Amino acid sequence: MTNLTRRGFGAASLGLIAAARPASAQDAWPGTRPVSLVVSWAPGGSSDFTARLLAQGLSRELPGNVVVDNRPGASGTIGHASVARARPDGTTLLLGVNSTYAMSRHLFPQRGYDDERAFVGIGRVAISPIFLCVSRALGVTDIAGLVARAKAEPGRLSYGSSGAGSSAHLATELFLRAAAIDILNVTYRGGAPAVQALVTNEVQVAFVDGVTALPLMAAGQIVAIGISSLERNSLAPTVPTIAESGFPGFEATTNWSLLAPAGTPPAIIARLAAAKSAVLRTQDVIDRMRQVAIVPMDGTPEQFPEYLAAESAKWGEVIRSRGITLE
């Protein structure tokens, strides 16, 4: 081999190495950089619990550390907007809730981003049922009794909610429409005071998430007469689904999904989806979720657009038909 040939071969080799560098850098993502997992709700709730469990698992599956970043406010839209503006390099992710990515668009048209265009779905993470509960003082033990009471005493019963657009609020409105009954909505500044009002019979009805409802049910402070998922929950196996109680197909669960800013490279999305799936298959994660009535739901990036469209259409129709506004 001549010197000229050697120089040409060497230059070509260097060129191949240089060309390979971007791919290697992408393969090494996220390297030593931390990944921020934004949660649009305050610490302490079921969304924060799910996010921290997922972040711990992803930190084991990925080279970098995943850190939870709570950004609450405006029914979750503040956190969503921050991720919509983030650099699409895989270092900022969002644990979204369907009350924000499927419901708030119909209530906050000026929120500053479009869910389909601003995010790419890495896939669903988990669902949690909502329990239809009544106060003990009401003396009702099943859904048929509640419907009969509401029809016999129109305008006398009330339900508690934490404001327009929450999963519990819209679950109630979906049930009232299905049952053809009207119960007065009493709005509280948060889920905790709404549940306390149910305990004291200030309101007679409320949809309550599993994390909150189960201890109160066990203590005999509230009575669960239905569950909003399509299947019964193993932590409360005697509570029938609303669907089996005369309302076929009724479903109104809290849904969490992992999202990234639009434009995030497909290779990174695929890597994150694989890591998420690995986390959700871990027995410890499964057990810890189920202890608080959360069920792992491992969706794929390919399934997410169809799911989002269906979820948005469902709740948009409920919001319009019930005349729900932010007043």
Kinemage of the C-alpha trace (Angstrom):
@kinemage 1
@onewidth
@group {chain A} dominant
@subgroup {mainchain}
@vectorlist {calphas} color= white
{ca met a 1} P 0.000 0.000 0.000
{ca thr a 2} L 1.476 3.369 -1.063
{ca asn a 3} L 1.728 6.338 1.261
{ca leu a 4} L -0.995 8.042 -0.770
{ca thr a 5} L -3.210 5.004 -0.400
{ca arg a 6} L -2.494 4.834 3.309
{ca arg a 7} L -3.365 8.520 3.700
{ca gly a 8} L -6.570 8.032 1.725
{ca phe a 9} L -7.540 4.994 3.760
{ca gly a 10} L -6.774 6.836 7.007
{ca ala a 11} L -8.858 9.831 5.982
{ca ala a 12} L -11.731 7.589 5.018
{ca ser a 13} L -11.500 5.787 8.357
{ca leu a 14} L -11.576 9.061 10.242
{ca gly a 15} L -14.584 10.110 8.201
{ca leu a 16} L -16.418 6.917 9.113
{ca ile a 17} L -15.599 7.431 12.791
{ca ala a 18} L -16.800 11.024 12.670
{ca ala a 19} L -19.995 9.984 10.915
{ca ala a 20} L -20.611 7.377 13.591
{ca arg a 21} L -20.297 9.834 16.463
{ca pro a 22} L -23.857 11.281 16.349
{ca ala a 23} L -25.353 7.775 16.318
{ca ser a 24} L -23.143 6.749 19.239
{ca ala a 25} L -24.154 9.849 21.161
{ca gln a 26} L -27.795 9.062 20.537
{ca asp a 27} L -27.251 5.448 21.588
{ca ala a 28} L -25.733 6.737 24.836
{ca trp a 29} L -28.722 8.993 25.575
{ca pro a 30} L -29.276 10.403 28.097
{ca gly a 31} L -25.707 9.863 29.249
{ca thr a 32} L -24.974 11.622 32.506
{ca arg a 33} L -27.741 14.211 32.045
{ca pro a 34} L -30.720 13.910 34.415
{ca val a 35} L -34.164 13.401 32.890
{ca ser a 36} L -36.975 15.539 34.303
{ca leu a 37} L -40.376 13.861 34.691
{ca val a 38} L -42.934 16.651 35.039
{ca val a 39} L -46.103 16.028 37.046
{ca ser a 40} L -48.853 18.622 36.763
{ca trp a 41} L -50.137 18.029 40.285
{ca ala a 42} L -48.900 18.695 43.807
{ca pro a 43} L -46.877 16.142 45.808
{ca gly a 44} L -48.785 13.575 47.822
{ca gly a 45} L -51.569 12.518 45.447
{ca ser a 46} L -51.989 9.489 43.224
{ca ser a 47} L -50.352 11.226 40.236
{ca asp a 48} L -47.278 12.072 42.302
{ca phe a 49} L -47.154 8.514 43.681
{ca thr a 50} L -47.317 7.032 40.181
{ca ala a 51} L -44.696 9.456 38.853
{ca arg a 52} L -42.204 8.683 41.611
{ca leu a 53} L -42.652 4.952 41.212
{ca leu a 54} L -42.130 5.270 37.455
{ca ala a 55} L -39.123 7.577 37.892
{ca gln a 56} L -37.420 5.121 40.235
{ca gly a 57} L -37.916 2.326 37.741
{ca leu a 58} L -36.759 4.358 34.731
{ca ser a 59} L -33.639 5.393 36.653
{ca arg a 60} L -32.771 1.713 36.888
{ca glu a 61} L -33.480 1.035 33.214
{ca leu a 62} L -31.767 4.116 31.704
{ca pro a 63} L -28.185 5.393 32.016
{ca gly a 64} L -29.326 8.747 33.455
{ca asn a 65} L -31.255 9.597 36.604
{ca val a 66} L -34.983 10.451 36.302
{ca val a 67} L -36.184 13.160 38.701
{ca val a 68} L -39.816 14.140 39.398
{ca asp a 69} L -40.650 17.825 38.878
{ca asn a 70} L -44.044 18.889 40.321
{ca arg a 71} L -45.634 21.811 38.448
{ca pro a 72} L -49.254 22.067 39.615
{ca gly a 73} L -51.918 24.580 38.664
{ca ala a 74} L -54.785 25.340 36.265
{ca ser a 75} L -56.125 21.774 36.161
{ca gly a 76} L -52.740 20.448 35.060
{ca thr a 77} L -52.291 22.768 32.082
{ca ile a 78} L -49.354 24.678 33.606
{ca gly a 79} L -47.206 21.541 33.739
{ca his a 80} L -48.336 20.441 30.284
{ca ala a 81} L -47.525 23.844 28.790
{ca ser a 82} L -44.013 23.753 30.267
{ca val a 83} L -43.287 20.414 28.595
{ca ala a 84} L -44.818 21.575 25.311
{ca arg a 85} L -42.166 24.340 25.275
{ca ala a 86} L -39.268 22.080 26.321
{ca arg a 87} L -36.391 21.046 24.070
{ca pro a 88} L -37.316 17.737 22.358
{ca asp a 89} L -34.122 15.924 23.298
{ca gly a 90} L -35.502 13.288 25.665
{ca thr a 91} L -34.472 15.056 28.873
{ca thr a 92} L -37.955 16.428 29.663
{ca leu a 93} L -40.903 14.063 29.943
{ca leu a 94} L -44.482 14.399 31.192
{ca leu a 95} L -46.665 12.054 33.195
{ca gly a 96} L -49.995 13.291 31.868
{ca val a 97} L -53.458 12.564 33.261
{ca asn a 98} L -56.522 12.188 31.060
{ca ser a 99} L -58.316 14.932 32.991
{ca thr a 100} L -55.760 17.277 31.413
{ca tyr a 101} L -54.813 15.776 28.051
{ca ala a 102} L -58.342 14.618 27.119
{ca met a 103} L -60.732 16.805 29.136
{ca ser a 104} L -59.162 20.223 29.722
{ca arg a 105} L -58.924 20.996 25.988
{ca his a 106} L -62.729 21.294 25.998
{ca leu a 107} L -62.684 23.645 28.992
{ca phe a 108} L -59.429 25.623 28.466
{ca pro a 109} L -59.391 26.471 24.731
{ca gln a 110} L -56.772 29.206 25.343
{ca arg a 111} L -54.308 27.039 27.279
{ca gly a 112} L -51.464 27.817 24.846
{ca tyr a 113} L -50.781 24.417 23.291
{ca asp a 114} L -52.502 21.691 21.287
{ca asp a 115} L -52.287 18.186 22.755
{ca glu a 116} L -51.969 16.344 19.433
{ca arg a 117} L -49.320 18.690 18.053
{ca ala a 118} L -47.377 19.518 21.216
{ca phe a 119} L -46.666 15.979 22.440
{ca val a 120} L -45.730 12.530 21.248
{ca gly a 121} L -47.120 9.621 23.228
{ca ile a 122} L -44.660 7.127 24.690
{ca gly a 123} L -47.649 5.124 25.904
{ca arg a 124} L -50.123 4.630 28.694
{ca val a 125} L -48.795 3.816 32.180
{ca ala a 126} L -51.643 2.998 34.561
{ca ile a 127} L -55.308 3.459 35.367
{ca ser a 128} L -57.112 3.935 38.653
{ca pro a 129} L -60.819 3.368 39.278
{ca ile a 130} L -63.023 5.933 40.963
{ca phe a 131} L -65.497 4.753 43.592
{ca leu a 132} L -69.069 6.042 43.576
{ca cys a 133} L -69.646 6.720 47.261
{ca val a 134} L -72.508 7.951 49.416
{ca ser a 135} L -72.644 9.236 52.957
{ca arg a 136} L -73.613 6.757 55.650
{ca ala a 137} L -76.440 9.071 56.745
{ca leu a 138} L -78.126 8.720 53.351
{ca gly a 139} L -79.028 5.121 54.127
{ca val a 140} L -78.453 3.909 50.555
{ca thr a 141} L -76.583 0.659 49.920
{ca asp a 142} L -76.631 0.286 46.134
{ca ile a 143} L -76.880 2.234 42.890
{ca ala a 144} L -80.524 1.348 42.316
{ca gly a 145} L -81.324 2.837 45.727
{ca leu a 146} L -79.458 6.040 44.930
{ca val a 147} L -81.228 6.481 41.590
{ca ala a 148} L -84.630 5.833 43.187
{ca arg a 149} L -83.894 8.320 45.969
{ca ala a 150} L -82.761 11.012 43.535
{ca lys a 151} L -85.891 10.582 41.420
{ca ala a 152} L -88.172 10.566 44.456
{ca glu a 153} L -86.585 13.685 45.967
{ca pro a 154} L -85.527 15.901 43.038
{ca gly a 155} L -83.262 18.767 44.080
{ca arg a 156} L -82.665 17.374 47.570
{ca leu a 157} L -79.362 15.547 47.020
{ca ser a 158} L -75.956 17.081 46.276
{ca tyr a 159} L -72.546 15.794 45.208
{ca gly a 160} L -69.115 17.113 46.059
{ca ser a 161} L -66.398 17.873 43.521
{ca ser a 162} L -63.110 19.748 43.371
{ca gly a 163} L -64.214 21.877 40.413
{ca ala a 164} L -65.005 21.678 36.719
{ca gly a 165} L -62.851 19.338 34.687
{ca ser a 166} L -61.575 16.920 37.322
{ca ser a 167} L -61.917 13.195 36.670
{ca ala a 168} L -64.303 12.822 39.618
{ca his a 169} L -66.465 15.727 38.458
{ca leu a 170} L -66.848 14.418 34.927
{ca ala a 171} L -67.381 10.858 36.145
{ca thr a 172} L -70.309 12.167 38.201
{ca glu a 173} L -71.763 14.046 35.243
{ca leu a 174} L -71.420 10.949 33.052
{ca phe a 175} L -73.286 8.910 35.678
{ca leu a 176} L -76.041 11.507 36.135
{ca arg a 177} L -76.627 11.554 32.386
{ca ala a 178} L -76.717 7.749 32.183
{ca ala a 179} L -79.110 7.500 35.145
{ca ala a 180} L -81.264 10.427 33.954
{ca ile a 181} L -81.130 12.100 37.365
{ca asp a 182} L -80.083 15.529 38.580
{ca ile a 183} L -78.037 16.077 41.712
{ca leu a 184} L -76.692 19.489 42.707
{ca asn a 185} L -72.947 20.039 42.282
{ca val a 186} L -71.228 21.612 45.291
{ca thr a 187} L -67.696 22.704 44.416
{ca tyr a 188} L -64.865 22.621 46.957
{ca arg a 189} L -61.299 23.877 46.787
{ca gly a 190} L -59.728 20.476 46.366
{ca gly a 191} L -60.558 16.804 46.619
{ca ala a 192} L -59.868 16.529 50.356
{ca pro a 193} L -62.558 19.015 51.496
{ca ala a 194} L -65.031 17.458 49.043
{ca val a 195} L -64.484 14.040 50.615
{ca gln a 196} L -64.699 15.481 54.125
{ca ala a 197} L -68.066 16.981 53.161
{ca leu a 198} L -69.209 13.488 52.174
{ca val a 199} L -68.072 12.053 55.514
{ca thr a 200} L -70.085 14.695 57.414
{ca asn a 201} L -73.126 14.396 55.079
{ca glu a 202} L -72.743 17.980 53.921
{ca val a 203} L -73.046 16.349 50.502
{ca gln a 204} L -74.542 12.919 49.949
{ca val a 205} L -72.677 11.668 46.870
{ca ala a 206} L -69.127 11.820 45.509
{ca phe a 207} L -66.826 9.952 43.185
{ca val a 208} L -63.641 9.303 45.184
{ca asp a 209} L -60.311 7.950 43.937
{ca gly a 210} L -59.168 4.612 45.287
{ca val a 211} L -56.221 5.973 47.273
{ca thr a 212} L -58.613 8.123 49.337
{ca ala a 213} L -61.723 5.950 49.310
{ca leu a 214} L -60.333 2.609 50.483
{ca pro a 215} L -59.249 3.691 54.021
{ca leu a 216} L -62.536 5.562 54.550
{ca met a 217} L -64.502 2.553 53.350
{ca ala a 218} L -62.574 0.285 55.708
{ca ala a 219} L -63.236 2.672 58.606
{ca gly a 220} L -66.954 2.740 57.828
{ca gln a 221} L -66.971 6.500 57.214
{ca ile a 222} L -68.372 6.310 53.675
{ca val a 223} L -70.233 3.664 51.673
{ca ala a 224} L -69.019 2.633 48.215
{ca ile a 225} L -71.904 1.504 46.008
{ca gly a 226} L -70.097 1.252 42.667
{ca ile a 227} L -66.755 1.396 40.916
{ca ser a 228} L -66.138 3.193 37.631
{ca ser a 229} L -63.822 0.659 35.983
{ca leu a 230} L -65.073 -2.151 33.760
{ca glu a 231} L -63.798 -4.745 36.251
{ca arg a 232} L -64.124 -5.024 40.000
{ca asn a 233} L -61.084 -4.186 42.082
{ca ser a 234} L -59.384 -6.885 44.152
{ca leu a 235} L -59.065 -4.503 47.122
{ca ala a 236} L -62.860 -4.096 47.246
{ca pro a 237} L -64.231 -7.190 45.513
{ca thr a 238} L -67.771 -6.802 46.874
{ca val a 239} L -68.241 -3.370 45.279
{ca pro a 240} L -69.943 -3.907 41.901
{ca thr a 241} L -68.970 -2.028 38.774
{ca ile a 242} L -71.372 0.665 37.641
{ca ala a 243} L -71.481 -1.139 34.295
{ca glu a 244} L -72.896 -4.293 35.902
{ca ser a 245} L -75.348 -2.261 37.984
{ca gly a 246} L -77.601 -1.318 35.109
{ca phe a 247} L -75.303 0.929 33.043
{ca pro a 248} L -73.499 -1.288 30.500
{ca gly a 249} L -70.222 0.102 29.190
{ca phe a 250} L -69.903 2.774 31.890
{ca glu a 251} L -66.232 3.605 32.433
{ca ala a 252} L -64.594 6.686 33.927
{ca thr a 253} L -61.120 5.979 35.230
{ca thr a 254} L -58.100 8.143 35.943
{ca asn a 255} L -55.541 7.390 33.208
{ca trp a 256} L -51.838 8.209 33.284
{ca ser a 257} L -49.680 8.322 30.135
{ca leu a 258} L -46.013 9.081 29.500
{ca leu a 259} L -45.495 11.884 26.981
{ca ala a 260} L -42.558 13.763 25.431
{ca pro a 261} L -42.348 17.057 23.520
{ca ala a 262} L -43.195 16.742 19.836
{ca gly a 263} L -40.067 16.310 17.739
{ca thr a 264} L -38.313 13.997 20.183
{ca pro a 265} L -36.297 11.541 18.016
{ca pro a 266} L -38.094 8.239 17.319
{ca ala a 267} L -35.090 6.264 18.603
{ca ile a 268} L -35.391 7.950 21.993
{ca ile a 269} L -39.162 7.386 22.078
{ca ala a 270} L -38.595 3.692 21.352
{ca arg a 271} L -35.934 3.484 24.077
{ca leu a 272} L -38.242 5.136 26.590
{ca ala a 273} L -41.158 2.899 25.620
{ca ala a 274} L -39.026 -0.195 26.140
{ca ala a 275} L -37.800 1.085 29.515
{ca lys a 276} L -41.355 1.924 30.597
{ca ser a 277} L -42.533 -1.552 29.661
{ca ala a 278} L -39.710 -3.103 31.666
{ca val a 279} L -40.660 -1.025 34.721
{ca leu a 280} L -44.343 -1.936 34.486
{ca arg a 281} L -43.483 -5.638 34.287
{ca thr a 282} L -41.518 -5.472 37.546
{ca gln a 283} L -43.387 -7.355 40.261
{ca asp a 284} L -42.503 -4.813 42.953
{ca val a 285} L -43.984 -1.986 40.867
{ca ile a 286} L -47.097 -4.030 40.118
{ca asp a 287} L -47.577 -4.842 43.801
{ca arg a 288} L -47.029 -1.266 44.997
{ca met a 289} L -49.499 0.107 42.460
{ca arg a 290} L -52.165 -2.456 43.280
{ca gln a 291} L -51.854 -1.729 46.994
{ca val a 292} L -53.440 1.682 46.277
{ca ala a 293} L -55.930 0.480 43.621
{ca ile a 294} L -53.779 1.534 40.656
{ca val a 295} L -53.544 -0.937 37.773
{ca pro a 296} L -50.506 -0.972 35.415
{ca met a 297} L -51.505 -0.359 31.792
{ca asp a 298} L -48.576 -0.699 29.397
{ca gly a 299} L -49.573 1.027 26.151
{ca thr a 300} L -47.306 1.570 23.155
{ca pro a 301} L -46.445 4.747 21.211
{ca glu a 302} L -48.340 3.380 18.202
{ca gln a 303} L -51.545 2.895 20.210
{ca phe a 304} L -51.541 6.326 21.836
{ca pro a 305} L -52.973 8.564 19.043
{ca glu a 306} L -56.089 6.425 18.639
{ca tyr a 307} L -56.564 6.218 22.408
{ca leu a 308} L -56.184 9.999 22.795
{ca ala a 309} L -58.675 10.734 20.015
{ca ala a 310} L -61.281 8.384 21.500
{ca glu a 311} L -60.815 9.681 25.072
{ca ser a 312} L -61.041 13.315 23.956
{ca ala a 313} L -64.159 12.671 21.872
{ca lys a 314} L -65.868 10.862 24.745
{ca trp a 315} L -65.320 13.576 27.335
{ca gly a 316} L -65.860 16.434 24.915
{ca glu a 317} L -69.333 15.089 24.208
{ca val a 318} L -70.074 14.738 27.943
{ca ile a 319} L -68.914 18.306 28.612
{ca arg a 320} L -71.051 19.726 25.793
{ca ser a 321} L -74.155 17.685 26.580
{ca arg a 322} L -74.051 18.580 30.271
{ca gly a 323} L -73.256 22.239 29.637
{ca ile a 324} L -70.126 22.139 31.827
{ca thr a 325} L -68.160 25.399 31.992
{ca leu a 326} L -65.420 26.880 34.169
{ca glu a 327} L -67.678 29.376 35.899
